[in-house]
Amino acid sequence: MELGVDAASRAWARLAGLRSLDRLHVLVDARSPLAPHGWIGILTIGSTVTASVPSVDLEEAVIAGLSGLTAAEATAPGLVVPRLPPMRATLGPAALFYPGAGFLVLSQPPDQAAAPDLVELLGAVDLDELDESGMSHVESPVFVSRTSSGDVAAAAGYRRWTNGVAHLSVLAHPAERSQGHGRRAASMAIRSALDEEMLPQWRARPVASQRVALALGFVRAGAQLSLEPA
């Protein structure tokens, strides 16, 4: 299947209901998948900037605020927020990564785990980190990397989006990090997604998570920023 930035661009266009992503496009949709309902969502893929606004009265202001910005600048809160109407809150930015051309996933026997095996891992982090990981919402089998004693050191899975994207979730036990467990678990999930002919997507705000994506051979294709109007 096709990978890389072009594949990501087509997938996001399908999700947003657009024929393609343009240099700058602002659409009015209170329930847009680009952001939480009622929020402004800004998506950059490659050099394109796509935004959704929850009401028509925000459309012109957001167009004006984003005009003249590069894709990198369009998801930088310090640059964007002063150019827009007053905001109550921001979420992100989160970087978006995808397998690049010629991507090769690590080959290893998959190790799947059931819910009882994950209790210790899920309970080892606070609710914010658990929510950030997305592990509570995976739809695929859960793939794990284990310690030498058989305990679950990291887990990974994905949600199946309607646009053919496998949205990855990865969580490593705090006591077992920086040992390659997250990467191994993620590799199993990525292999499964590719076998389903889905496009693996890694979305991350923490720098450590972004480093794992790069170590796996993913390439950064863009970012997302969400803003709640005041």
C-alpha positions as CSV (number, residue, x, y, z in Angstrom):
1,M,0.0,0.0,0.0
2,E,1.0,3.6,-0.4
3,L,2.8,5.3,2.5
4,G,4.2,8.7,3.3
5,V,3.0,12.3,3.3
6,D,0.9,11.9,0.1
7,A,-1.0,9.0,1.6
8,A,-1.5,11.0,4.8
9,S,-2.8,13.9,2.8
10,R,-5.4,11.8,1.0
11,A,-6.5,10.1,4.2
12,W,-7.1,13.4,6.0
13,A,-8.9,14.8,3.0
14,R,-11.3,11.8,3.1
15,L,-11.8,12.3,6.8
16,A,-12.6,16.0,6.4
17,G,-14.9,15.4,3.4
18,L,-12.6,17.2,1.0
19,R,-11.4,16.2,-2.5
20,S,-7.9,17.2,-1.5
21,L,-5.9,19.4,1.0
22,D,-5.1,22.8,-0.4
23,R,-2.5,25.4,0.7
24,L,-5.1,27.0,3.0
25,H,-8.7,25.8,3.4
26,V,-11.1,26.7,6.2
27,L,-14.4,24.8,6.5
28,V,-17.4,25.4,8.7
29,D,-18.3,22.2,10.6
30,A,-19.2,22.2,14.4
31,R,-18.6,18.4,14.4
32,S,-15.5,18.3,12.3
33,P,-13.1,15.4,13.0
34,L,-10.3,17.9,13.0
35,A,-11.0,19.0,16.6
36,P,-13.2,18.4,19.6
37,H,-16.8,19.4,18.9
38,G,-17.3,23.1,19.1
39,W,-13.6,23.9,18.9
40,I,-11.4,25.3,16.1
41,G,-9.1,22.7,14.6
42,I,-5.9,23.4,12.6
43,L,-4.3,20.6,10.7
44,T,-1.1,20.8,8.7
45,I,0.1,18.1,6.3
46,G,3.1,18.9,4.2
47,S,2.8,22.5,3.1
48,T,-1.1,22.5,3.5
49,V,-3.1,24.2,6.2
50,T,-6.7,23.0,6.8
51,A,-8.9,24.4,9.6
52,S,-12.4,23.8,10.8
53,V,-14.5,26.3,12.7
54,P,-17.7,25.5,14.6
55,S,-19.7,28.5,13.3
56,V,-19.7,30.7,10.2
57,D,-19.0,33.8,12.3
58,L,-15.5,32.6,12.9
59,E,-14.7,31.7,9.3
60,E,-13.3,35.0,8.0
61,A,-11.4,35.7,11.2
62,V,-9.6,32.3,11.0
63,I,-8.9,32.7,7.3
64,A,-7.3,36.1,8.0
65,G,-5.4,34.8,11.0
66,L,-3.9,31.9,9.1
67,S,-3.2,33.7,5.9
68,G,0.5,34.3,5.3
69,L,1.6,31.7,7.8
70,T,3.7,28.7,6.8
71,A,2.5,25.2,7.8
72,A,5.0,25.1,10.6
73,E,3.8,28.4,12.0
74,A,0.1,27.6,11.7
75,T,0.2,25.1,14.6
76,A,2.5,27.2,16.9
77,P,0.2,28.6,19.6
78,G,2.4,31.6,20.3
79,L,2.1,32.7,16.7
80,V,-1.5,31.7,16.0
81,V,-3.5,32.6,19.1
82,P,-2.7,36.4,18.9
83,R,-4.0,36.4,15.3
84,L,-7.3,34.9,16.2
85,P,-10.4,35.9,18.2
86,P,-10.1,35.3,22.0
87,M,-9.7,31.6,23.0
88,R,-10.5,29.9,26.2
89,A,-8.2,26.9,25.9
90,T,-5.7,25.2,23.5
91,L,-4.9,21.5,22.9
92,G,-1.6,20.6,21.3
93,P,0.2,21.0,19.1
94,A,0.6,17.3,18.4
95,A,3.0,16.1,15.7
96,L,1.8,13.6,13.1
97,F,4.1,10.8,11.9
98,Y,3.6,8.1,9.2
99,P,5.8,5.4,7.6
100,G,7.8,6.8,4.8
101,A,8.6,5.3,1.4
102,G,10.6,2.1,1.8
103,F,9.5,1.7,5.4
104,L,10.4,-1.7,6.9
105,V,8.8,-2.8,10.1
106,L,10.8,-4.9,12.6
107,S,10.0,-8.6,12.1
108,Q,9.2,-10.4,15.3
109,P,6.6,-12.9,16.6
110,P,3.5,-11.0,17.8
111,D,2.7,-11.3,21.5
112,Q,-0.9,-10.4,22.3
113,A,-2.3,-9.8,25.8
114,A,-5.8,-9.8,27.3
115,A,-7.3,-7.2,29.7
116,P,-6.2,-9.0,32.9
117,D,-2.6,-8.9,31.7
118,L,-2.7,-5.1,31.4
119,V,-4.0,-4.1,34.8
120,E,-0.5,-3.5,36.3
121,L,0.6,-1.4,33.3
122,L,-2.5,0.7,33.1
123,G,-2.5,1.3,36.8
124,A,1.2,2.4,36.8
125,V,0.4,5.8,35.1
126,D,-1.9,8.7,36.1
127,L,-5.1,9.3,34.2
128,D,-3.7,12.1,32.1
129,E,-0.9,9.9,30.8
130,L,-3.3,7.0,30.2
131,D,-5.6,9.4,28.2
132,E,-2.7,10.7,26.3
133,S,-1.6,7.2,25.3
134,G,-5.1,6.3,24.0
135,M,-4.6,2.7,25.3
136,S,-8.1,2.6,26.9
137,H,-9.7,3.0,23.4
138,V,-7.9,0.6,21.1
139,E,-10.0,-1.6,18.9
140,S,-7.3,-3.9,17.6
141,P,-5.7,-6.7,19.5
142,V,-3.2,-5.4,22.2
143,F,0.4,-6.3,21.4
144,V,3.0,-6.3,24.3
145,S,6.6,-6.4,25.0
146,R,7.5,-8.3,28.2
147,T,10.3,-8.2,30.7
148,S,12.5,-11.3,31.2
149,S,10.2,-12.4,34.0
150,G,7.1,-12.2,31.7
151,D,5.6,-9.0,33.0
152,V,4.1,-6.5,30.5
153,A,6.6,-3.7,30.0
154,A,4.8,-1.9,27.2
155,A,1.6,-2.3,25.1
156,A,0.4,-1.0,21.8
157,G,-2.7,-1.2,19.6
158,Y,-4.7,1.1,17.3
159,R,-8.2,2.5,16.5
160,R,-9.5,1.9,13.0
161,W,-10.5,5.3,11.5
162,T,-13.1,5.5,8.7
163,N,-10.5,6.9,6.3
164,G,-8.3,3.8,6.4
165,V,-6.0,5.1,9.1
166,A,-4.8,2.9,12.0
167,H,-4.4,5.4,14.9
168,L,-1.7,4.0,17.1
169,S,-1.6,3.9,20.9
170,V,1.5,3.0,22.9
171,L,2.2,2.9,26.6
172,A,5.3,1.8,28.4
173,H,5.6,1.0,32.1
174,P,7.4,3.9,33.9
175,A,9.9,1.4,35.4
176,E,10.7,-0.2,32.0
177,R,11.2,2.8,29.8
178,S,14.3,3.5,27.6
179,Q,14.8,-0.2,27.0
180,G,13.1,-0.6,23.7
181,H,9.9,-2.1,25.0
182,G,7.7,0.6,23.5
183,R,9.3,0.3,20.2
184,R,8.9,-3.5,20.1
185,A,5.2,-3.4,21.1
186,A,4.6,-0.6,18.6
187,S,6.3,-2.6,15.8
188,M,3.9,-5.5,16.4
189,A,0.9,-3.1,16.1
190,I,2.3,-1.5,13.0
191,R,2.8,-4.8,11.3
192,S,-0.8,-5.8,12.1
193,A,-2.1,-2.5,10.7
194,L,-0.1,-2.9,7.5
195,D,-1.5,-6.5,7.2
196,E,-5.0,-4.9,7.3
197,E,-3.8,-2.5,4.6
198,M,-4.3,0.5,6.9
199,L,-2.1,3.5,7.1
200,P,-0.4,3.6,10.6
201,Q,-0.6,7.0,12.2
202,W,1.5,8.2,15.2
203,R,0.3,11.4,16.9
204,A,2.4,12.7,19.8
205,R,2.8,15.7,21.9
206,P,5.6,14.5,24.2
207,V,9.1,14.7,22.7
208,A,9.9,11.2,24.0
209,S,7.0,9.8,22.1
210,Q,8.1,11.7,18.9
211,R,11.6,10.2,19.3
212,V,10.1,6.7,19.3
213,A,8.2,7.4,16.1
214,L,11.4,8.6,14.4
215,A,13.3,5.6,15.7
216,L,10.7,3.3,14.1
217,G,11.4,4.9,10.8
218,F,8.3,7.1,10.7
219,V,8.5,10.6,9.1
220,R,6.9,13.8,10.4
221,A,4.2,14.9,8.0
222,G,2.4,17.7,9.9
223,A,0.7,18.6,13.2
224,Q,-2.6,19.4,14.8
225,L,-3.7,22.2,17.1
226,S,-7.1,22.7,18.6
227,L,-8.5,25.9,20.1
228,E,-11.7,26.5,22.2
229,P,-13.3,29.8,21.3
230,A,-14.1,32.1,24.3
